[in-house]
Amino acid sequence: MRSKNPVTKVKMALSGREVWVVARQEDVRRVLTSPAMSSSVKLPNYPLQFPVPDEVLQTMELPLVAMDAPDHTVRRRALIPELTVKRMQALRPRIQQVVDEHIDAMLATGGPVDLVQALAIPVPSLIFCELMGVPAEDTETFRAFAETTVKSDVSPEEVGSATAQMDVYLGKLVAEKAERGTDDLLGRIIARNKETGALEHGDIVALARMLLFGGFDTITNMIALGTAMLLRHPDQLAEIKRDPSLTGNAIEELLRYLSIADSATARVATEDIEIAGVTIRAGEGIIALNGSANRDETAFEDPDTFDIHREIELHSAFGHGIHQCPGASLVRVELEIVFNTLFSRIPGLRLAVAEEELAFKSHTLIHGMHSLPVTW
């Protein structure tokens, strides 16, 4: 597609709706930065890839990623101070403690273990809940909400039910924090908002819901897939073990190479626009293929080769433009600590099954693994 027709019309598997897909990095970035594009899921031809009942869609408070300026600007401005590089770096000691505790448990149990259940799920879940000020006992409830709403093989009723339950829970959580005040991400957003009055109660609930989506599955799947990827390339993994300073660049290469949110970025054209010689009409839906952009031969030399030494100026794993993932710094810090700690404390880590037996997710918008059996 990138070489022959990088802007192509396709039919959505579940809805039957026709939308455009954009495959080259240059064109993906244009879609993600063009003022002629809307992110609103409430527009008629927004290319939803999983079913959401229209009555739910039209009444729900929009998450940040599905909102246009100026509303998007106000909400992002409320969130960004909580996700700065400085704040995320300050979390290092606690993240290190959580990672060490779970690796302690792995070593005490002995292999083989499922790395997804032993490390990839609990670490980001616990860190996220502490960051948000969510009771630790509610972590599994949060994860169930998040997973249901991104699967493509669940019924519209199940998605609607999960969304409604999630908003009820988050609504109570936000109300409690507004009443008593708490020193956590949500609590501080609520406190600042009492001074500015920029956000309604429902707006803060929607922000919390978006953080829920981004705070669990993305890091969980990157831990599992990234570990499997590094085990597949033992020579490069050996370099990282000898020199952990290479881990930062290795993570950027993992983000580029794996592109776990390959087709999750969608837009609707608000006016006619020409991209790569193709006219997309106002009102037509578009999916920006981040994974394809990250394998674009014109942007990356030998893009299908995994190389931890690759010089990467910019990849599309976190999106691009005003909707670029606000939690990118947290992702990078968690992955760095997880990989460096895992391979330094268990240097003999290896797969406990043949690679062809690994179980990958096939019914979600965020690519990942059901399990990763490892031993040492």
Disulfide bonds with the S-S distance in Angstrom:
none
